[in-house]
C-alpha cells in the first residue's frame, strides 16, 4: 500500500478506524505496561516481610502515597495535555511556529513545577503523611516511600509532558517506547530491591523513580527523531498567551487527576476510619486493579485524541464525529468483556496481592481475610459500572481535544469530583464499609448522565 507523503496527509486522509487503531495500539500497550508496573509496587510491597501485619501496613502506605503520585501526575497531564492539544491544532492549521513554542514552553513549565513539588514536599513530608491518613503502624512506611517519590517529581511531570506531546503529533510509537523502557526498569528493580536487598518500601520507591527517569531520558531523545518537534530553550515563551492555552487545554486533565487524588485521600481516610489498615489495603489493591483495567481504555482514547484535535484544527469535523462513535462502541464492548472476567475471578485476583503464609496469630489471619474481603467486594462493584466508562472517557477526551475547556472540565470533574466526593462522604454514614466499596460504581452512573449530553451538544454542530 502506498505510504502517506507526510504526517498531515496521514492524519487527515487515512480511514478513521484504521488511523485510530494504528495510533491506539502503541498507547494501549504503553498504558497497560505502565499500569502493570504501578501495580507491581503493590504486589512486591505485600511481600516485604513474613509478618502479614507488616505486609498489610506496607501495602496501605503505598496506597496512601498514591494520592501524592496522583497529584504529580495531574500536573504532568495538565501541562502535557494543555500543550499537546494546542500544538496539534496548530500543526493541523499549518502554524508551526506556535506549535514549536508551545512544545518547549509546556515542558519548561512542568520542570519548574516539578522541582517545587520535590522541595516543598520533602520539607513537609511528615505533616503530609499525617494528612493522608497514615497511622502509627503506617507512618514510617508512608514517609519513606513518599520522600523518594517526591524527588522524582520533576522527571515524572516532564515525561508526562513529552509523552503527550509526542502522541498529539502522531508519534505514538516513540511515546510507547519511552513509557515501556521505564516500565521495564521499574519491574526489574522492584523484586531486586525489595526481595533481594530487603529495602522494603524504599526499594519500591527507588524502582519507581528510576523507571520515571529512564522514561524521561528515552522520551527526550524521541523528540529529536523524525518530524517531531525539537525542544529548544529559545522557544520557551512564558507569557500569558501560552499559559492561558495550557490552562484551557489542560484544566480538564488537572481536574480529572487532581480530583482523583482528593477522592483517593477521602476514600483512604474513610476506609481507615471504618476498617483500619486492612480496609485501606483492600481498597488500594482494588483501585490499582481498576486502574489497570481502565488503562486500555485510556490508551484507546489517547489514540483518538490526535485524530480528533488535528482534524478539528483542519476543519474536518466529520472525521472527528466518526472517530468518537467508533471509540465509544468498541471500548464499551471491550469493557463488558473485561468486567465480566474480573467480576467472576475477583477473589482469586485479589488474593494474589495478599501473602497468606505465616499468619502467626488469629488477629493477623483475621486482618488478612478482612482486607481480601474488602478488596473483592469493591472490585466487583467497580466491575458492574466499568462498561459505562467508555462513553464517559471518550466524551471527555473529545471535548478536551477540540478546545472546549469548560465542558471538558465539567465532564472530567464529574467522576472523581462532584459525583464521587459526596457519595464517599454520605454512603458510609448509612452503609459502613459497603458504602466505601460501592461509591465509585455509583459515581460512574451519575457521571454518564453528565458526560454524554455534554458531548452530544458539540457533536450535533459537526457537518455530516
C-alpha positions in Angstrom: 0.0 0.0 0.0 1.2 3.5 -0.8 2.6 5.3 2.3 1.4 8.8 3.0 3.8 11.6 2.0 3.8 13.3 5.4 2.2 13.4 8.7 -0.6 15.8 7.7 -1.7 13.5 4.9 -1.6 10.5 7.2 -3.8 12.2 9.9 -6.3 13.7 7.5 -6.8 11.1 4.8 -6.3 7.7 6.4 -9.6 5.9 7.1 -10.6 6.9 10.7 -11.0 3.4 12.2 -7.6 2.3 10.7 -6.0 5.6 11.9 -7.3 5.3 15.4 -6.2 1.7 15.7 -2.7 2.4 14.4 -2.3 5.2 16.9 -4.0 3.5 19.8 -2.2 0.1 19.7 1.1 1.7 20.9 -0.7 3.8 23.5 -2.7 0.8 24.8 0.4 -1.2 25.2 2.3 1.6 26.9 -0.7 2.3 29.3 -1.1 -1.4 30.1 2.6 -1.8 30.8 2.6 1.4 32.9 -0.4 0.1 34.9 1.3 -3.2 35.4 4.4 -1.7 36.8 2.3 0.6 39.0 0.6 -2.5 40.3 4.0 -4.2 40.7 4.8 -1.9 43.6 1.8 -3.1 45.5 2.4 -6.7 44.6 6.0 -6.8 45.8 5.5 -4.5 48.8 2.9 -7.0 50.0 5.9 -9.4 50.4 8.4 -7.2 52.3 8.1 -9.4 55.4 7.0 -12.8 56.7 4.7 -10.9 59.1 1.2 -10.4 57.5 0.6 -7.3 59.7 3.8 -5.7 58.4 2.8 -6.5 54.8 -0.6 -5.1 55.2 0.8 -1.8 56.7 3.3 -1.5 53.8 0.6 -2.1 51.2 -1.6 0.5 52.9 1.3 3.0 52.9 1.7 2.7 49.2 -2.0 3.2 48.8 -1.8 6.4 50.9 1.1 7.8 48.8 -0.8 7.1 45.7 -2.6 10.4 46.4 0.6 12.3 46.1 1.6 10.5 42.9 -1.9 11.3 41.5 -1.3 15.0 42.2 2.1 14.9 40.5 0.5 13.1 37.5 -2.3 15.6 37.5 0.1 18.5 36.9 2.1 16.4 34.4 -1.1 15.7 32.4 -2.1 19.4 32.9 1.0 20.7 31.1 1.1 17.7 28.7 -2.5 17.8 27.5 -2.6 21.6 27.6 0.4 22.0 25.4 -0.2 18.9 23.3 -3.8 19.8 22.4 -2.8 23.3 21.3 0.3 22.3 19.3 -1.7 19.6 17.5 -4.4 22.1 16.5 -1.6 24.5 15.3 0.0 21.7 13.3 -3.4 20.9 11.7 -3.8 24.6 10.9 -0.2 24.8 9.5 1.1 27.2 12.2 4.4 25.5 13.0 5.9 28.5 14.8 3.4 28.5 17.7 3.4 24.7 17.8 7.2 24.7 18.3 7.0 27.4 21.0 4.2 25.6 22.9 6.1 22.4 23.0 9.2 23.9 24.7 7.1 26.2 26.9 4.9 23.4 28.2 8.0 21.3 29.0 9.6 24.2 30.9 6.5 24.9 33.0 6.3 21.2 34.1 10.0 21.1 35.0 9.7 24.2 37.2 6.6 23.0 39.0 8.2 19.5 39.5 11.2 21.0 41.3 8.9 23.0 43.5 7.0 19.8 44.4 10.2 17.9 45.2 11.5 20.6 47.6 8.3 21.6 49.4 7.1 18.0 49.6 10.2 16.8 51.3 10.3 19.7 53.8 6.7 18.9 54.9 6.8 15.1 54.5 5.6 14.2 58.0 2.6 16.6 58.1 1.6 15.4 54.6 1.8 11.8 55.7 -0.4 12.5 58.7 -2.9 14.4 56.5 -3.0 11.5 54.1 -4.3 9.3 56.9 -1.1 7.5 58.0 -1.5 5.7 61.3 1.2 4.8 63.9 1.8 1.5 62.0 2.0 3.0 58.5 3.6 6.4 59.3 7.2 5.5 58.8 6.5 3.4 55.7 4.5 6.3 54.2 7.2 8.9 54.8 10.0 6.6 53.5 8.1 5.9 50.3 6.8 9.4 49.8 10.2 11.2 50.2 11.8 9.2 47.4 8.7 9.5 45.1 8.8 13.3 45.6 12.4 13.5 44.5 11.3 12.0 41.2 8.5 14.6 40.7 10.4 16.7 38.1 11.1 13.7 35.9 7.6 12.3 36.3 6.0 15.6 35.3 8.4 16.2 32.4 8.0 12.7 31.0 4.2 13.0 31.0 4.5 16.3 29.0 6.8 14.8 26.4 4.8 11.6 26.1 1.6 13.5 25.5 3.2 16.0 23.1 4.6 13.1 21.0 1.2 11.4 20.9 -0.6 14.6 19.8 2.0 14.9 16.9 1.0 11.4 15.9 4.2 9.8 17.2 2.5 7.1 19.3 5.3 4.6 18.8 8.0 6.9 20.2 5.7 7.6 23.2 5.2 3.9 23.7 8.9 3.1 23.6 9.6 5.8 26.2 7.0 4.6 28.7 7.8 0.9 28.2 11.5 1.4 28.8 10.7 3.0 32.2 8.2 0.2 33.0 10.8 -2.5 32.3 13.3 -0.7 34.5 10.8 -0.5 37.3 9.7 -4.1 37.1 13.3 -5.3 37.1 14.3 -3.2 40.1 11.2 -4.0 42.2 11.9 -7.6 43.1 15.7 -6.9 43.2 15.5 -4.0 45.7 12.5 -5.4 47.7 13.1 -9.1 47.9 16.9 -9.4 47.4 18.3 -6.3 49.1 15.4 -6.1 51.6 14.9 -2.3 51.1 11.1 -2.6 51.7 9.1 0.4 50.6 12.2 2.4 49.9 13.1 -0.2 47.3 9.7 0.2 45.6 10.0 4.0 45.6 13.6 3.9 44.1 12.4 1.4 41.4 9.5 3.8 40.5 11.7 6.9 40.3 14.4 5.1 38.3 11.7 4.0 35.9 10.5 7.5 35.5 14.0 8.8 34.9 14.5 6.2 32.3 11.3 7.1 30.5 12.2 10.8 30.6 15.6 10.2 29.0 14.2 8.0 26.3 11.3 10.3 25.5 13.5 13.3 25.4 15.7 11.6 22.8 12.5 10.8 20.9 11.8 14.5 20.4 14.8 14.7 18.1 13.6 11.9 15.8 11.7 12.2 12.5 9.2 15.1 12.2 8.8 15.5 15.9 9.2 19.0 17.4 12.6 19.6 19.0 12.9 21.1 22.5 14.7 24.4 22.4 15.4 26.9 25.2 15.0 29.8 22.7 11.4 28.6 22.1 10.4 28.9 25.7 7.9 31.8 25.9 6.5 32.1 29.4 3.7 34.6 28.5 0.0 34.8 29.1 -0.9 33.6 25.7 0.6 30.2 26.1 -0.3 30.0 29.8 -3.9 30.5 29.0 -3.8 28.0 26.2 -2.3 25.4 28.5 -5.0 26.2 31.1 -7.7 25.8 28.5 -6.5 22.5 27.2 -5.0 21.1 30.4 -7.6 22.2 33.0 -9.8 19.1 32.3 -6.8 16.8 33.0 -5.9 18.7 36.1 -9.4 18.5 37.4 -9.7 14.8 36.5 -6.4 13.8 38.0 -6.5 16.3 40.9 -9.9 15.2 41.9 -8.8 11.6 41.6 -6.1 12.4 44.2 -8.6 14.1 46.5 -11.0 11.2 46.1 -8.3 8.7 46.9 -7.5 10.7 50.0 -11.1 10.7 51.2 -11.5 7.1 50.3 -8.4 6.1 52.3 -9.4 8.2 55.3 -13.0 6.9 55.3 -11.9 3.3 54.8 -9.3 3.6 57.5 -11.8 5.1 60.0 -14.1 2.2 59.5 -11.8 -0.8 58.9 -8.3 0.3 59.7 -5.1 -0.5 57.7 -6.8 -3.7 56.3 -9.6 -1.7 54.7 -7.1 0.7 53.2 -5.0 -2.1 51.8 -8.1 -3.9 50.3 -9.4 -0.7 48.7 -5.9 0.1 47.4 -5.5 -3.2 45.7 -9.0 -3.0 44.1 -8.2 0.6 43.0 -4.9 -0.4 41.4 -6.6 -3.3 39.6 -9.3 -1.0 38.2 -6.6 1.4 37.1 -5.0 -1.4 35.2 -8.4 -2.4 33.7 -9.1 1.2 32.6 -5.6 1.7 31.2 -6.5 0.0 28.0 -9.5 2.4 27.6 -7.3 5.4 28.3 -4.8 4.1 25.7 -7.6 3.7 23.2 -8.8 7.2 23.9 -5.3 8.6 23.6 -5.1 7.1 20.1 -8.3 9.0 19.2 -7.1 12.4 20.7 -4.5 13.3 17.9 -7.1 12.3 15.3 -9.6 14.5 17.0 -7.5 17.6 17.6 -5.6 17.5 14.3 -8.7 17.0 12.1 -10.7 19.6 14.1 -7.9 22.1 13.5 -8.0 21.2 9.8 -11.8 21.7 9.7 -12.6 18.0 9.1 -15.3 17.7 11.8 -16.9 14.7 10.1 -13.8 12.6 10.9 -14.0 13.8 14.5 -17.5 12.6 14.9 -16.8 9.3 13.1 -13.9 8.6 15.4 -16.0 9.4 18.5 -18.7 6.8 17.8 -16.1 4.2 16.7 -14.3 4.6 20.1 -17.4 4.6 22.2 -18.8 1.4 20.5 -15.7 -0.7 20.7 -14.5 0.5 24.1 -17.9 -0.4 25.6 -17.8 -3.9 24.2 -14.2 -4.4 25.5 -15.1 -3.2 29.0 -18.1 -5.5 29.2 -15.8 -8.5 28.5 -13.1 -7.4 30.9 -15.6 -6.5 33.6 -17.3 -10.0 33.5 -13.9 -11.7 33.7 -12.7 -9.6 36.7 -16.1 -10.0 38.4 -16.0 -13.7 38.1 -12.5 -14.2 39.4 -12.3 -11.3 41.8 -11.5 -13.4 44.9 -8.6 -15.1 43.2 -7.2 -11.9 41.7 -7.3 -10.0 45.0 -5.7 -13.0 46.8 -2.6 -12.6 44.6 -1.8 -9.4 46.4 -2.0 -10.7 49.9 0.6 -13.2 51.2 -1.2 -15.9 53.2 1.6 -17.8 54.7 3.0 -17.1 58.2 -0.3 -15.8 59.6 1.2 -16.3 63.0 -1.8 -15.5 65.1 -5.6 -15.2 64.9 -5.5 -11.4 64.7 -3.1 -11.5 61.7 -5.2 -14.1 59.9 -8.4 -12.1 60.5 -6.8 -8.9 59.3 -5.6 -10.6 56.2 -9.0 -12.1 55.5 -10.8 -8.8 56.1 -8.5 -7.0 53.6 -9.2 -9.6 51.0 -13.0 -9.4 51.5 -13.0 -5.6 51.2 -10.9 -5.7 48.1 -13.0 -8.4 46.5 -16.4 -6.7 47.1 -15.0 -3.3 46.0 -13.6 -4.8 42.8 -17.0 -6.4 42.0 -18.9 -3.2 42.4 -16.4 -1.4 40.2 -16.8 -4.2 37.5 -20.5 -3.6 37.4 -20.1 0.0 36.3 -16.9 -0.2 34.3 -18.7 -0.6 30.9 -20.0 3.0 31.4 -16.5 4.3 31.4 -16.2 4.1 27.6 -18.7 6.8 26.9 -17.6 8.9 29.8 -13.9 8.9 29.0 -14.2 9.3 25.2 -16.7 12.2 25.7 -14.2 13.9 27.9 -11.3 13.4 25.6 -13.2 14.6 22.6 -14.3 17.8 24.3 -10.8 18.5 25.6 -9.1 17.8 22.2 -11.3 20.3 20.3 -10.6 23.0 22.9 -13.9 23.1 24.7 -12.2 23.7 28.1 -15.3 24.4 30.2 -17.4 21.4 29.1 -14.3 19.1 29.2 -13.6 20.3 32.8 -17.1 19.6 33.9 -17.1 16.1 32.5 -13.6 15.5 33.9 -14.7 16.7 37.3 -17.8 14.5 37.5 -16.5 11.0 38.0 -13.9 11.8 40.8 -15.3 15.1 41.8 -18.9 16.3 42.4 -20.3 12.8 41.9 -17.8 10.7 43.9 -16.9 13.1 46.7 -20.5 13.5 48.1 -21.0 9.7 47.8 -17.9 8.8 49.7 -18.9 11.2 52.4 -22.6 10.1 52.6 -22.9 6.4 51.8 -20.5 5.1 54.5 -22.6 7.0 57.1 -25.5 4.6 56.3 -23.8 1.5 54.9 -20.5 1.4 56.6 -17.6 -0.2 54.7 -20.1 -1.2 52.0 -20.7 2.4 51.2 -16.9 2.8 50.6 -16.9 -0.2 48.4 -19.8 0.9 46.2 -19.1 4.7 46.0 -17.1 4.6 42.8 -19.7 2.5 40.9 -22.5 4.9 41.9 -20.4 7.8 40.8 -19.9 6.2 37.3 -23.6 6.0 36.8 -24.1 9.7 37.6 -21.1 10.7 35.5 -22.6 9.1 32.4 -25.7 11.3 32.8 -23.4 14.3 32.6 -20.8 13.4 30.0 -23.0 12.1 27.2 -25.2 15.3 26.9 -22.1 17.5 27.1 -20.5 15.6 24.2 -23.7 15.4 22.1 -24.1 19.2 22.4 -20.9 19.6 20.4 -21.2 16.6 18.1 -24.5 17.9 16.7 -22.8 21.0 15.5 -20.5 19.0 13.2 -21.2 18.6 9.5 -22.1 15.1 8.4 
